[in-house]
Each structure stands twice: as C-alpha cells, then as structure tokens.
Amino acid sequence: MSSTAPELDHPDDGDLKRSITGRLLFFYVLGDVLGSGVYVLIGLVAGAVGGAFWLAFAVGVSIATITGLAYAELVTKYPQAAGAALYVNKAFRNTFLTFLVTICMLSASFAAAGSLATGFSSYFAEVWALPPALLVAIVFVLVLAVVNFIGITESVVINMLMTFVEIAGLVIIMVIGAIHVGRGDADFAVLADFSTDGNPIFAIVAGVALAFFAMTGFENAANVAEETVNPAKTFPRALVGGMAAAGVIYVIVAMTAALTVPLDQLAESPAALLEVVKEGILPLPVGFMTVLFAVIAMVAITNTTLVAVVTESRILYGMAREDVVPGVFAKIHRARRSPWVSLIFAAAVVIGLLVIGKLLSQAGVGMDVVARLATVTVVFTLFIYGLVIVSALKLRGSDESPDTFRASTVLLCVGLLGNAILLVYVIVDDPTSLWWCAGLLGLGLALYAAERLFGHRDRPDGVERGEPTPGSDDVVEDAPHRGESS
C-alpha cells in the first residue's frame, strides 16, 4: 500500500498518442453514460416518485454533470489515466485514503455487476422463461469471465457497435412516445403526478437516489485524457455536452414510459421498458418487438457488465503488482495473457452477492436484489464523487496553467451538497445497505491484511514491498475505457 501513492504521482508521460478529438470524446462520454442502468432501474424510479419520475432523471443528470465539472478541472491539470485515486492522492497525500478510494471503486463495480446480472435475467426470461433467474445470472457472470479469460476484450469497433445497439433500444422507446403523442392519446397530466405518499420533494430525492445508478460512467472519460487532443479545451466541452445529451435522452425515455404504461404496471415490472413495447403502439407484431427489445436490452447489459468484470480483474491485478493485495492476483495465464486468478475471484464475489441476495429474499427479508445492489453502488459512487469535488477545490492554485479549466466554485459547492444529500438519504432510507458496503470493504481490507502478513513469502530476498519482482515483467491487456455501472 505504501507504494501506491508514489506510483500515482509519477506516470509515464508521452507514451500515448493524442488522437481523440472533441467530437469523438463527446460520443465517448455519451456512450459511457447511456449504459444499461436505465434498462434495469426505470421501473423502480417510477415506483418511488410517480408519474413525474422524469424529474428524478433530470435532477440526477444535473448533479452528475456538475460533478463532471470537477473531473474536467482536474483532468486539465493532470491529464493522466488514473482518475479519482490520482486526484484524491494529489489533494490529501494520504495513502490509506487513496487505497480506500480504490477499494470503493472495486466494490462499486462488484455491486453494479451483480445488479446488472439480475437485470439481465429479467430480460432473458422474456425470451426463455424456463431457467431459474439466479441460474441465468450466475451463468451470465461466468460466461463473461470466460470471455475475458480468453482475452477477447472489447475492441473499439465492437464497443461502438454495442453502444449503437444500446442507443437503438432507447430510440425505439422514443419513437413509441412520438407516435403515442402524435395520435393524441397522451395524458400529459400524468407527468406532474406524485402518486407516492408524503412530500413530493422527498419522492424526487428517492427517485434521484435510484436513477443515479444510470448517471455514472462519465468519470471513465478521465482514463483517455492522455489520448485527447488539447484536453484543456475539448474535455470540458465534450463532457458537459455528452452529459446534457444523455440527460435529454433519459428524460424523453422516462416521459414516454410514464405516458404509455400505467404507473403501477411500470413499477412492478422487473423489465419496465419492455412494458412500453408491449403496449403495441408500433405498427409491428408485439411478440416480435418484445423479443427484439429483450435482446437489445441484454446486449446493452452485457456490454456494461463485461466492462465491469474486466475492470474488477484489472484493479485487483494492479493492486497485486503494487503489493497492496496478495501477489497471487497478479498471476496471468501464459497463453491467454489474462489475470486468471483475479478473474476467478471477481466472478466469485459477484456470484456470492447474487446468492446472498437470493437467500435473503427466500428468508422473507423482502429484498429486491437489483435495487439493493444498485443502492450499494450508488453509496460508493457518491462517496467517490464527493471526494473528487473536494479534491478539485483543495487543489485550486496548484499545478495550474493558462489553459487549465476552472469550474464555477458555486456550482461545485452545489454539486458537493447534492452528492452529500443523496448519500445521506440513501443511507437513512436503506441503512441495511451499509452492511453490504461494510462487507465489500471488509473483503478488500482482508486482502490487504493478508498481503501485509504473508506477502513476504512470495517476494524474493532483497526485493522490498512495491518494487518490481525480477522476471515479473509480464503485462496484461488494459481494461477497456467504457463505464461500468451506467
């Protein structure tokens, strides 16, 4: 652990070609944010707010965009592929805090993968309802781990194609909305309906807390900062533009769902966007469109979850090479060049979360696995986002140049307040999620403790903690840059 911070401070400069233009970065951010979260969670958001749940997406994307301004400022100072861990290390110079942020990123990825795998099983049931949902989710995770082991990580072309498939599904929903409105069948009063009990403001906060799961991913654009042309100018514009475009799409999709499907039906469906397709508004066979849209949703979820599995194994691999976790996680397969131990462990953790969720549900806890794991992801993400905003404010005046982008201090304070309010609400509303967070953090700390206690056994004489081991110059293919939890 002691060597993690220094490594973050001394990246290799000039190794990557700056070839990503502002336009490419815009679509990159858009693709990162328009992940599979909306396919999985829109019904839960509708149930929390009512017909006006589109407001939750609008508020959520606004808070996320303000948070993105902090990333934009820090990227123009430190255009390096390390993200939140680098920024927190620069601001606080605290090794443990840097380690904690890294573990939070890993834990958020575990929880997001579990939530998405459960969402995948819901859409899969529309195509083939025979297999149990838990079995489908487990096989889904295992298949993605095997794909990653083989070494078939996403190329830029495949990533782009799958992103187009994700967007195509949302375009289908928007077309349905346009036809519905054009026929004069829409009751716009539902868009102002707060059918839940209590204060509408609290209803919106509850919806934002859930919808925020679909807003993440933009932060991964920081990983391509070293490859962006003139990042000081292009990064802020592309990030804000991409977030704004994603927000517009999310709001239109949410409005369409509210206008076309009864709220209770939407809220109770595990695959809520399918309910929009099943309304039969498109002049195409409903059965065909249902299967087609289910396949599109599964492709979208597969894309995001695959990146999460890749990211988890690479974080473990990198931490092992820095002697933060046991060295066994740095082992790579000689033929496939994949971190096979890290892959097995990551898949086991995600499957463990799925099994625990299922057992708790059967025990009468009444837990929605998708919602619970999404909540855990949001808790970790909001904590990281808050630290990034504080880091941006704390580093004001440091490492600045005439080209450094500076976000509005007022907006950053608003963003920090928004993240803090959401974090407090999520914890108060679902305090049991902290047990899940503690379990994942405890797992990370246990790995760190194991390395501290037993790591010397696999380290040659004369090699200190964090130093390269002779003969260990094998490298593993980098993780793709796509977002993990949108």
LINKACOR-V831589 format. One record per residue. N is the residue number from 0. PHI is phi in degrees with one decimal (999 if undefined). PSI is psi in radians with two decimals (none if undefined). BURIAL is I if it has 24 or more other C-alpha atoms within 12 Angstrom, else O. Layout:
# LINKACOR-V831589
N|PHI|PSI|BURIAL, N|PHI|PSI|BURIAL
This chain:
# LINKACOR-V831589
0|999|-0.59|I, 1|-63.5|-0.37|I, 2|-97.1|-0.06|I, 3|-64.8|-0.83|I, 4|-62.2|-0.83|I, 5|-57.7|-0.65|O, 6|-61.2|-0.63|I, 7|-70.0|-0.47|I, 8|-85.1|-0.19|I, 9|-131.1|1.13|O, 10|-72.2|2.81|O, 11|-80.9|2.13|O, 12|-92.7|2.58|O, 13|80.9|0.12|O, 14|-84.5|-0.39|O, 15|-109.8|2.46|O, 16|-79.6|2.28|O, 17|-82.9|1.71|O, 18|-129.0|-0.06|O, 19|-90.1|1.99|I, 20|-81.6|3.03|I, 21|-61.6|-0.69|I, 22|-65.3|-0.78|O, 23|-62.7|-0.70|I, 24|-66.9|-0.60|I, 25|-59.0|-0.86|I, 26|-69.8|-0.51|I, 27|-62.8|-0.85|I, 28|-64.2|-0.76|I, 29|-58.4|-0.78|I, 30|-65.6|-0.62|I, 31|-63.8|-0.78|I, 32|-76.2|-0.71|I, 33|-78.1|1.07|I, 34|-88.8|-2.67|I, 35|-92.5|-0.03|I, 36|-57.4|-0.70|I, 37|-67.6|-0.53|I, 38|-66.9|-0.52|I, 39|-94.0|-0.63|I, 40|-110.0|-0.08|I, 41|-62.5|-0.58|I, 42|-66.5|-0.69|I, 43|-65.8|-0.68|I, 44|-64.9|-0.73|I, 45|-61.3|-0.72|I, 46|-66.2|-0.52|I, 47|-79.0|-0.52|I, 48|-109.2|-0.84|I, 49|116.4|-2.85|I, 50|-62.3|-0.37|I, 51|-87.7|0.40|I, 52|-68.2|-0.22|I, 53|-60.3|-0.49|I, 54|-62.4|-0.58|I, 55|-62.8|-0.70|I, 56|-69.0|-0.67|I, 57|-64.8|-0.80|I, 58|-67.6|-0.73|I, 59|-61.0|-0.78|I, 60|-70.3|-0.49|I, 61|-66.6|-0.80|I, 62|-64.1|-0.73|I, 63|-64.2|-0.67|I, 64|-65.9|-0.72|I, 65|-63.0|-0.72|I, 66|-61.1|-0.66|I, 67|-61.3|-0.51|I, 68|-63.1|-0.62|I, 69|-64.9|-0.75|I, 70|-61.6|-0.71|I, 71|-62.0|-0.74|I, 72|-63.3|-0.77|I, 73|-72.1|-0.58|I, 74|-65.5|-0.66|I, 75|-70.1|-0.34|I, 76|-86.9|-0.74|I, 77|-129.2|1.35|I, 78|-75.9|1.18|I, 79|-129.4|2.62|I, 80|-85.0|1.24|I, 81|-138.5|-0.41|I, 82|70.9|-2.52|I, 83|-57.1|-0.70|I, 84|-60.6|-0.70|I, 85|-64.3|-0.81|I, 86|-64.4|-0.76|I, 87|-65.3|-0.68|I, 88|-65.0|-0.71|I, 89|-63.2|-0.69|I, 90|-78.2|-0.71|I, 91|-109.2|-0.32|O, 92|50.7|0.68|O, 93|-118.4|1.96|O, 94|-62.9|-0.72|I, 95|-66.3|-0.70|O, 96|-64.3|-0.69|I, 97|-61.9|-0.77|I, 98|-61.8|-0.72|I, 99|-62.8|-0.73|I, 100|-61.7|-0.73|I, 101|-62.9|-0.76|I, 102|-64.8|-0.65|I, 103|-64.0|-0.70|I, 104|-62.5|-0.74|I, 105|-64.6|-0.78|I, 106|-65.5|-0.71|I, 107|-60.5|-0.67|I, 108|-66.8|-0.72|I, 109|-58.4|-0.88|I, 110|-65.4|-0.71|I, 111|-63.4|-0.74|I, 112|-62.3|-0.68|I, 113|-66.2|-0.73|I, 114|-64.8|-0.76|I, 115|-68.3|-0.65|I, 116|-62.6|-0.67|I, 117|-66.3|-0.71|I, 118|-63.5|-0.65|I, 119|-59.7|-0.75|I, 120|-64.0|-0.55|I, 121|-67.0|-0.77|I, 122|-71.2|-0.61|I, 123|-61.3|-0.60|I, 124|-62.7|-0.40|I, 125|-73.5|-0.40|I, 126|-94.8|-0.71|I, 127|-148.5|1.87|O, 128|-88.3|-0.08|O, 129|-67.7|-0.88|O, 130|-66.1|2.51|O, 131|-60.6|2.53|O, 132|-59.8|-0.71|I, 133|-63.3|-0.72|I, 134|-63.1|-0.75|I, 135|-60.3|-0.78|I, 136|-63.5|-0.73|I, 137|-66.7|-0.81|I, 138|-61.3|-0.68|I, 139|-57.3|-0.84|I, 140|-63.8|-0.75|I, 141|-63.8|-0.72|I, 142|-62.1|-0.75|O, 143|-64.8|-0.64|I, 144|-64.7|-0.72|I, 145|-65.4|-0.75|I, 146|-58.1|-0.75|I, 147|-68.1|-0.64|I, 148|-62.6|-0.72|I, 149|-61.6|-0.43|O, 150|101.4|0.17|I, 151|-89.3|1.22|I, 152|-78.7|2.87|I, 153|-68.4|2.23|I, 154|-80.8|2.94|O, 155|-61.7|-0.68|O, 156|-66.2|-0.84|O, 157|-62.9|-0.72|O, 158|-59.4|-0.77|I, 159|-65.7|-0.73|I, 160|-61.9|-0.77|O, 161|-68.0|-0.58|I, 162|-64.6|-0.72|I, 163|-62.3|-0.64|I, 164|-64.3|-0.76|I, 165|-57.0|-0.86|I, 166|-65.6|-0.63|I, 167|-59.4|-0.69|I, 168|-61.6|-0.73|I, 169|-70.8|-0.57|I, 170|-64.4|-0.69|I, 171|-58.1|-0.76|I, 172|-62.9|-0.75|I, 173|-66.7|-0.63|I, 174|-64.3|-0.72|I, 175|-59.0|-0.75|I, 176|-62.8|-0.74|I, 177|-63.2|-0.73|I, 178|-65.4|-0.74|O, 179|-62.0|-0.78|I, 180|-68.5|-0.73|O, 181|-61.2|-0.52|O, 182|-78.2|-0.17|O, 183|79.4|0.36|O, 184|-93.4|-0.08|O, 185|-82.0|2.37|I, 186|-104.7|1.66|O, 187|-68.5|-0.24|O, 188|-62.2|-0.48|O, 189|-64.4|-0.44|I, 190|-70.7|-0.22|I, 191|-110.5|0.23|O, 192|-90.6|2.19|I, 193|-111.1|1.56|I, 194|-85.1|-0.01|I, 195|-85.2|2.78|I, 196|-74.4|2.64|O, 197|94.9|-2.95|O, 198|-71.0|2.28|O, 199|-58.0|-0.55|O, 200|-63.0|-0.77|O, 201|-66.1|-0.56|I, 202|-64.5|-0.73|I, 203|-66.0|-0.75|I, 204|-59.0|-0.74|I, 205|-62.0|-0.73|I, 206|-66.9|-0.72|I, 207|-62.2|-0.71|I, 208|-58.2|-0.66|I, 209|-79.4|-0.77|I, 210|-65.8|-0.39|I, 211|-61.5|-0.42|I, 212|-57.8|-0.56|I, 213|-85.8|-0.12|I, 214|-93.1|-0.26|I, 215|-77.8|2.91|I, 216|120.0|-0.52|I, 217|-61.3|-0.52|I, 218|-64.1|-0.38|I, 219|-70.4|-0.27|I, 220|-62.7|-0.42|I, 221|-61.3|-0.42|I, 222|-71.5|-0.27|I, 223|-108.2|0.28|I, 224|-60.2|-0.65|I, 225|-68.8|-0.26|I, 226|-108.4|0.16|I, 227|-97.2|2.37|I, 228|-72.6|2.19|I, 229|47.1|1.10|I, 230|-59.8|-0.48|I, 231|-60.2|-0.55|I, 232|-100.6|-0.77|I, 233|-76.6|-0.59|I, 234|-64.4|-0.89|I, 235|-59.3|-0.75|I, 236|-64.8|-0.81|I, 237|-66.6|-0.68|I, 238|-67.6|-0.86|I, 239|-65.0|-0.73|I, 240|-63.9|-0.76|I, 241|-64.0|-0.72|I, 242|-65.9|-0.72|I, 243|-63.8|-0.75|I, 244|-63.0|-0.74|I, 245|-62.7|-0.69|I, 246|-62.7|-0.74|I, 247|-61.3|-0.78|I, 248|-62.7|-0.78|I, 249|-60.9|-0.77|I, 250|-64.0|-0.76|I, 251|-64.2|-0.74|I, 252|-62.0|-0.76|I, 253|-64.2|-0.75|I, 254|-61.9|-0.74|I, 255|-59.9|-0.79|I, 256|-61.7|-0.73|I, 257|-67.8|-0.62|I, 258|-78.6|-0.43|I, 259|-104.7|-0.39|I, 260|-124.2|2.35|I, 261|-55.0|2.44|I, 262|-58.8|-0.78|I, 263|-64.0|-0.65|O, 264|-65.2|-0.70|I, 265|-66.1|-0.77|I, 266|-69.1|-0.53|I, 267|-89.2|-0.17|O, 268|-84.3|2.29|I, 269|-74.5|-0.24|I, 270|-131.4|1.24|I, 271|-62.1|-0.68|I, 272|-65.5|-0.42|I, 273|-64.5|-0.51|I, 274|-63.8|-0.57|I, 275|-64.7|-0.77|I, 276|-65.2|-0.67|I, 277|-70.5|-0.18|I, 278|-68.2|-0.23|I, 279|72.6|0.46|O, 280|-75.0|-0.63|I, 281|-70.0|2.52|I, 282|-79.1|0.88|O, 283|-136.5|2.73|O, 284|-56.3|2.25|O, 285|-62.6|-0.73|O, 286|-59.2|-0.78|O, 287|-63.4|-0.81|O, 288|-65.3|-0.60|I, 289|-63.5|-0.82|I, 290|-66.2|-0.75|O, 291|-60.2|-0.80|I, 292|-68.8|-0.62|I, 293|-61.6|-0.71|I, 294|-65.4|-0.75|I, 295|-59.2|-0.79|I, 296|-62.2|-0.71|I, 297|-66.0|-0.63|I, 298|-63.6|-0.77|I, 299|-61.1|-0.80|I, 300|-67.2|-0.69|I, 301|-61.1|-0.76|I, 302|-57.7|-0.87|I, 303|-68.6|-0.73|I, 304|-69.5|-0.63|I, 305|-59.8|-0.76|I, 306|-64.5|-0.65|I, 307|-62.8|-0.77|I, 308|-63.8|-0.74|I, 309|-62.0|-0.80|I, 310|-62.1|-0.77|I, 311|-57.9|-0.84|I, 312|-65.8|-0.63|I, 313|-72.0|-0.62|I, 314|-63.5|-0.81|I, 315|-61.1|-0.75|I, 316|-60.3|-0.83|I, 317|-65.0|-0.70|I, 318|-66.4|-0.61|I, 319|-67.1|-0.68|I, 320|-68.3|-0.37|I, 321|-95.5|0.15|I, 322|59.8|0.66|I, 323|-95.5|-0.60|I, 324|-124.7|2.90|I, 325|-51.3|2.49|I, 326|-62.6|-0.31|I, 327|-60.8|-0.47|I, 328|-72.5|-0.19|I, 329|-91.8|-0.04|I, 330|-67.9|2.35|I, 331|-122.7|2.61|I, 332|-72.5|2.29|O, 333|-62.1|-0.65|O, 334|-85.7|-0.76|O, 335|-90.9|-0.25|O, 336|57.9|0.63|O, 337|-116.7|2.55|I, 338|-76.7|1.40|I, 339|-65.2|-0.62|I, 340|-67.2|-0.77|I, 341|-62.3|-0.67|I, 342|-64.3|-0.79|I, 343|-62.1|-0.77|I, 344|-64.8|-0.78|I, 345|-61.9|-0.78|I, 346|-62.6|-0.68|I, 347|-64.1|-0.69|I, 348|-65.3|-0.81|I, 349|-62.7|-0.78|I, 350|-62.8|-0.66|I, 351|-60.3|-0.73|I, 352|-62.6|-0.71|I, 353|-64.7|-0.76|I, 354|-66.9|-0.75|O, 355|-60.9|-0.77|I, 356|-60.1|-0.73|I, 357|-65.5|-0.75|I, 358|-63.8|-0.70|O, 359|-66.3|-0.68|O, 360|-63.6|-0.75|O, 361|-68.2|-0.43|O, 362|-80.5|0.00|O, 363|91.8|0.24|O, 364|-70.0|-0.44|O, 365|71.5|0.72|O, 366|-100.6|2.38|O, 367|-90.6|1.98|I, 368|-61.7|-0.73|I, 369|-59.7|-0.85|I, 370|-65.0|-0.75|I, 371|-64.8|-0.83|I, 372|-69.8|-0.57|I, 373|-64.6|-0.69|I, 374|-62.8|-0.76|I, 375|-60.5|-0.75|I, 376|-60.2|-0.77|I, 377|-65.0|-0.69|I, 378|-58.5|-0.89|I, 379|-62.8|-0.75|I, 380|-65.8|-0.78|I, 381|-62.5|-0.67|I, 382|-60.9|-0.79|I, 383|-66.2|-0.78|I, 384|-60.0|-0.75|I, 385|-60.0|-0.76|I, 386|-64.9|-0.62|I, 387|-66.2|-0.74|I, 388|-63.1|-0.79|I, 389|-60.5|-0.70|I, 390|-62.6|-0.72|I, 391|-61.5|-0.74|I, 392|-68.7|-0.69|I, 393|-69.4|-0.52|I, 394|-91.5|0.14|I, 395|-58.8|2.28|I, 396|91.3|-0.15|O, 397|-106.7|2.42|O, 398|53.3|0.65|O, 399|-99.1|2.67|O, 400|-136.0|2.98|O, 401|-58.1|-0.43|O, 402|-90.5|-0.05|O, 403|-66.6|2.25|I, 404|-76.6|2.37|I, 405|-122.6|2.06|I, 406|-75.2|2.75|I, 407|-62.7|2.22|O, 408|-61.8|-0.68|O, 409|-61.9|-0.80|O, 410|-62.9|-0.72|O, 411|-62.7|-0.68|I, 412|-65.8|-0.67|I, 413|-63.6|-0.76|I, 414|-62.8|-0.72|I, 415|-63.1|-0.74|I, 416|-63.7|-0.74|I, 417|-62.2|-0.79|I, 418|-62.1|-0.71|I, 419|-66.2|-0.76|I, 420|-61.5|-0.79|I, 421|-63.2|-0.73|I, 422|-62.8|-0.80|I, 423|-63.3|-0.76|O, 424|-61.7|-0.82|I, 425|-59.0|-0.74|I, 426|-68.5|-0.75|I, 427|-67.9|-0.70|O, 428|-70.5|-0.60|I, 429|-136.9|1.24|I, 430|-63.0|-0.42|O, 431|-67.3|-0.32|O, 432|-63.2|-0.44|I, 433|-65.3|-0.51|I, 434|-65.9|-0.70|O, 435|-66.6|-0.74|I, 436|-61.5|-0.78|I, 437|-62.6|-0.69|O, 438|-62.6|-0.76|I, 439|-68.4|-0.72|I, 440|-64.5|-0.71|I, 441|-61.2|-0.64|O, 442|-63.4|-0.77|O, 443|-63.6|-0.73|I, 444|-66.7|-0.60|I, 445|-64.9|-0.69|O, 446|-64.9|-0.70|I, 447|-64.1|-0.76|I, 448|-63.3|-0.69|O, 449|-62.2|-0.69|O, 450|-67.1|-0.71|I, 451|-65.5|-0.64|I, 452|-82.5|-0.68|O, 453|-121.5|-0.02|O, 454|-64.1|-0.47|I, 455|-65.8|-0.34|O, 456|-69.8|-0.49|O, 457|-106.5|0.33|O, 458|-113.0|2.17|I, 459|-59.1|2.72|O, 460|-59.6|2.39|O, 461|87.5|-0.10|O, 462|-100.9|2.09|O, 463|-83.9|2.85|O, 464|-58.3|2.27|I, 465|89.9|-0.21|I, 466|-82.6|2.61|I, 467|-61.3|2.43|O, 468|-89.6|2.26|O, 469|-53.9|2.31|O, 470|84.3|0.05|O, 471|-107.6|0.61|O, 472|-86.0|0.22|O, 473|-65.4|2.46|O, 474|-122.4|2.77|O, 475|-116.4|2.61|I, 476|-59.5|2.35|I, 477|-62.8|2.69|I, 478|-70.6|2.62|I, 479|-64.8|2.81|I, 480|-90.1|0.07|I, 481|-67.6|2.76|I, 482|-68.8|2.84|I, 483|-110.8|-0.59|I, 484|-113.5|0.05|I, 485|-76.0|none|I
